Amino acid sequence: MNIFEGALQHLKKAARQIDLEDGILAQLEQPQRTIQLNFPIILDNGKVEIIRGYRVQYNNFLGPYKGGLRFHPNVDMDEVKALALWMMIKNALINVPFGGGKGGLEIDPKNLSEKELEKISKGFAKALAPNIGPLIDVPAPDVNTNSKIMDWMVEELNGRENYLASFTGKSIENGGSLGREEATGLGGVIVLEKLIEKLGFKKPLTVAIQGFGNVGSNIAKILDTRGFKVVAVSDVKGGIYNAGREGFNIDLVRECKLEKGLLAGCYCIGSVCDSAKKVDDGIISNEDLLELDVDILIPAAMENVITSKNAKNIKAKIVFEMANGPVSSEADGILNQKGILIVPDVLANSGGVTVSYFEWYQNIYKEKWDLKKVNSKLKEKMEKAFEEVWKISKDKKVDLRTAAYILALQRLNK
């Protein structure tokens, strides 16, 4: 089953719970528009390279298409369709006036100079320009993209009406919102705090986080300040594990990551050295991290990292999905059978698109909110969505993922 087919399984499962009309379900099973484009850039060495890109505009029942743009060598149409479907569900669930969209380029930004990356970003924006805009489709950052890339893209659209609102996730100087960079992590922590309150869990709780980019590093930092023990973190090349369960000094870990470029080798910081699990010169593999005996496992990197092959080895009490689609459809069933509570991505990581909505709103209405207002409104949105999903889960005796999809489908149906 490919990633898009897996996403459809969850959609259909929830639709059966509310007797969604066949006509509505049929419309939600396929994107309204898929765009594949190719454009040339001149590399620093003078050679011309053709860049392949995608944008899926999945559904706009609730408003403009909304979703990120990722730069990754494995980007393909099936992946982007699945991500766009999840954005449709996420935006309906969190109750912002957006539909679902997603896009990406089939490139590895690590092999590009900054000049080449700027050319490619502007080329992508130019190619997408006829199909995007503040009331049509509003892209944002995703994997391997950031505020600088969004600024380049906005620059390419300069002169169009309300052009700043054509992208979110921009730098503060270029119309971005305060709190956007931390929003996904902070929104996740807000949901997690409400969950452990419902479950009656007591801190300190141990946490392992796979992925240490913007989302993973920010949620690690916030959890560290709120009484959780982050005992393992990893990036694409592996990670570090504090076997003594004291937790890491996340500020030191972040500094080390910036200095070395990777987490491997950062195990010997502070007093961690004596208790770290030293595997292959200090590296714990991403596979081993997923199977650690911790209270909370947070996959915050890529999709399909927990599959039917390793789901039986997962020991965490809670799997908290900060990445999009980190648990395959088959693994979802296995974890549920084991009694492991899964908090789905469409709820857990929706803080990012929530503050993206705030940014879009500020751009449209020429406002500038302070950080206190942004975070207060984020907290209100996240807590309300969690309570609604929790109630549906209990009332209908379904898992949280199905409950989240039910809530979203009810809004889309209406």
Sequence and secondary structure as in RCSB ss.txt:
>XXXX:A:sequence
MNIFEGALQHLKKAARQIDLEDGILAQLEQPQRTIQLNFPIILDNGKVEIIRGYRVQYNNFLGPYKGGLRFHPNV
DMDEVKALALWMMIKNALINVPFGGGKGGLEIDPKNLSEKELEKISKGFAKALAPNIGPLIDVPAPDVNTNSKIM
DWMVEELNGRENYLASFTGKSIENGGSLGREEATGLGGVIVLEKLIEKLGFKKPLTVAIQGFGNVGSNIAKILDT
RGFKVVAVSDVKGGIYNAGREGFNIDLVRECKLEKGLLAGCYCIGSVCDSAKKVDDGIISNEDLLELDVDILIPA
AMENVITSKNAKNIKAKIVFEMANGPVSSEADGILNQKGILIVPDVLANSGGVTVSYFEWYQNIYKEKWDLKKVN
SKLKEKMEKAFEEVWKISKDKKVDLRTAAYILALQRLNK
>XXXX:A:secstr
  HHHHHHHHHHHHHHHTT  HHHHHHHTS SEEEEEEEEEE TTS EEEEEEEEEEEE SSSSEEEEEEE TT 
 HHHHHHHHHHHHHHHHHHT S  EEEEEES  GGGS HHHHHHHHHHHHHHHGGG BTTTEEEEE TT  HHHH
HHHHHHTTTSTTGGGG  S  GGGT  TTHHHHHHHHHHHHHHHHHHHHT  S  EEEEE  SHHHHHHHHHHHT
TT EEEEEEETTEEEEBTTS    HHHHHHHHHHHSSSTTTTSSTTGGGTB  STTT B HHHHHT   SEEEE 
S S  B TTTGGG   SEEE  SSS B HHHHHHHHHTT EEE HHHHTTHHHHHHHHHHHHHHTT    HHHHH
HHHHHHHHHHHHHHHHHHHHHT  HHHHHHHHHHHHHH 
